[in-house]
């Protein structure tokens, strides 16, 4: 089945008051995702349900990129004989105490490569999550519907993931804030590629437009999801280290990375679903996407 693009170049359905995302008859949503403006809490809860319905593809992708990121970090450190130094954290203490202005080059390189892979994966998985959430919103919760929306989109999604992921990673390494701002501006690009079947260039520009007026909600939702993921990862890692009595620094780092991959497979999928739902919510509020999805569900397109 050919999947329709939901691009509002004169083709949106803003039939309610500006920003309401509601049609004049307040029609019910055809699927489990409410097609009305959502609070940050609702986005977080609905994202859990998206992951529950599509756990296998989202967790496998998220976990795969997490494994690549962890392997890059440990591989570069081990290849430069800096794994023990990294585990001991003496380099960090040197930076804090002013004995060094920057981390050792090998540690900096390992961290940058790992961060880059993770950032690219985050954007790509958010695009896949958008396909899942978009299908759910139309009442098509089976895997075939999400797969159909992704058909022919992988190359464009990959290009956008590399561009946005690189911008975010570089921004985070430079001063942190530029990376956050880059994500708040371009974080919807992966969802645009899938939902609107846009080219990479159009997707990047569209992300700037869609996120306008919704950055606070996107920041709040993603910050909450990220913080929850960090807390869960930390708690599980501490429990594993305590249960098995692991005290060696190098072994601890390896175990923590392994636990991070397993936990991140789920929390990373949740984060991606949060971004996808924030994108849908922004367009429901500003462009009448709810009515467009209702009509598409009704006509079976």
C-alpha positions, 0 to 999 in steps of 0.5 A, a space after each residue: 500500500 502506498 503511504 500518503 505523505 503528511 506534508 502541509 504545503 497547503 494540504 493540512 487541515 487546520 479546521 479548529 482554532 489556531 493551535 487547538 489541533 481539533 476539528 469542529 466536531 471533535 472526532 474521536 481518534 482512530 487509534 490509541 494515540 489521542 489526536 489532540 494537543 498533549 501535555 508533556 506527561 501524556 507524551 511520556 506515557 504515550 511513548 511508553 505505549 508506542 514502545 510496548 507495541 513496537 518493542 522489537 524493532 525499536 529496542 533492536 535498533 536502539 540497542 544496536 547503536 548503543 552497542 556500536 557506541 560502547 564498542 567504539 569507546 572501549 575499542 579506542 581506549 583499549 587500542 591506545 592502552 588508555 582503558 585503565 587510565 579512563 577507568 581510574 578517572 585520574 585524568 578527570 581529577 587532573 582536569 578538575 584540579 587544574 593540572 591539565 586543561 583537556 583530557 588525554 587525546 585518546 580519551 577525547 577521541 574515544 568519547 567523541 566517536 562514541 558520542 557521534 555514533 549515539 547521536 546518529 542512532 538517536 535521530 535514526 531511531 526517532 524516525 523509525 519511532 515516528 513511523 510506528 507512532 504515525 501508524 498507531 495514530 491511524 489505528 494501524 498498530 501492526 508492524 506491516 503498517 509501520 514498515 510500509 511507512 518506512 519503505 523507501 525512506 531508509 537512505 534519506 533517514 540515514 543521511 539526515 541522521 548523519 547530518 543532525 547527529 554530527 551537528 549535535 555531537 560537535 555542539 555538545 563537545 564544543 560547549 554543550 549548549 550548541 549541541 542542545 540548541 542544534 537538537 531542538 532545531 533539527 531533532 524533528 528531521 528524522 520524523 519529517 523524512 518518514 511522516 512527510 516523505 521528504 528529502 533530507 534538505 526539505 526535512 532539515 528545513 521543515 524541522 526548523 518550521 515545525 519546532 517553532 513555538 514548541 521548543 519548550 515542550 520538546 525540551 521538557 519531554 526529552 529532558 525528562 526521558 533522558 534523565 529517567 534513562 540516566 537514573 535507571 542505567 545508573 541504578 541498574 549498573 550499581 546493582 549489578 556491580 554490587 551483586 557480583 562484587 566487582 571492584 576492579 576499575 577496568 572491569 567495572 567500566 566494561 560491565 557498566 557499558 554492557 549494562 548501558 547497552 541493555 538498559 539503553 535498548 529500552 530507554 533509548 527506544 522510549 526517548 525516540 518515541 517521545 521525540 516522535 510524539 512531540 513532533 506529532 503533537 507540534 503538528 496537531 497543534 499548529 497544522 491540523 495533523 490530527 484531522 489529516 490522520 483521521 481522514 487518511 484512516 477513514 479513507 484507508 489511504 
